[in-house]
Amino acid sequence: MIPPPNRAFLIVPFLNEASSLPDVLVSIAAQNISPEHIFLVAVDSGSSDDGPAIVRDFIARGPIEGVVLRSDVRSIPADRK
């Protein structure tokens, strides 16, 4: 799906953050911007926990649409974990 141009893209990188992702996603959903104007791009840097499934479930429940991408390239903060 290609989001309409009037959406804000929210990029959330994560690595093994299953314990904190629910709070992050609740916070995203609670923003003052209308959910139809948010498109979540969650970038998994190779998690070995349930983080990707948590985000996929959140997106499937709506109303915020988005995608979970996997990247084998780790950021500098991810390499420090």
C-alpha positions in Angstrom: 0.0 0.0 0.0 1.2 3.5 -0.9 0.2 6.0 1.8 -1.4 9.3 0.7 1.0 12.3 0.6 -0.7 14.0 3.6 0.6 11.4 6.1 3.4 11.8 8.6 5.9 8.9 8.4 7.0 7.8 11.8 10.2 5.7 11.7 10.8 3.5 14.7 14.1 1.5 14.7 14.3 -1.3 17.3 16.4 -4.3 18.3 15.2 -6.7 21.0 12.8 -4.2 22.5 9.8 -6.5 23.1 9.5 -5.3 26.7 9.3 -1.6 25.8 7.5 -1.7 22.4 4.0 -1.9 23.9 4.5 1.4 25.7 6.0 3.0 22.6 3.1 1.9 20.5 0.5 3.1 23.0 2.3 6.5 23.0 2.2 6.7 19.2 -1.6 5.9 19.2 -2.2 8.6 21.9 -0.7 11.5 19.8 -2.9 14.5 19.0 -2.5 13.8 15.2 -5.3 11.8 13.8 -4.4 8.1 13.2 -5.2 8.2 9.5 -2.4 10.8 9.1 0.3 8.5 10.6 2.1 5.8 8.8 4.4 3.7 11.0 7.6 2.3 9.6 9.1 0.0 12.2 12.6 -1.2 11.3 13.8 -4.3 13.1 17.6 -4.6 13.2 17.6 -8.3 13.7 15.6 -8.9 16.9 15.6 -12.3 18.5 12.6 -11.5 20.7 8.9 -11.0 19.9 9.3 -7.3 19.0 8.4 -7.7 15.3 5.3 -9.7 16.1 4.2 -7.1 18.7 4.4 -4.3 16.1 2.7 -6.4 13.4 -0.2 -7.1 15.8 -0.4 -3.4 16.6 -0.6 -2.5 12.9 -3.2 -5.3 12.2 -5.5 -4.0 15.0 -5.4 -0.5 13.6 -6.3 2.3 13.3 -2.6 3.3 12.5 -1.3 1.7 9.3 2.3 0.7 8.8 4.9 -1.8 7.9 7.6 -3.8 9.7 10.9 -3.9 7.8 13.9 -6.0 8.7 17.3 -4.6 8.3 20.5 -6.6 8.7 22.4 -3.3 8.9 22.7 -2.3 12.5 22.9 1.3 13.6 25.6 2.5 15.9 23.3 2.4 19.0 22.2 -1.1 18.1 25.8 -2.3 18.0 26.3 -1.0 21.5 23.7 -3.3 23.0 
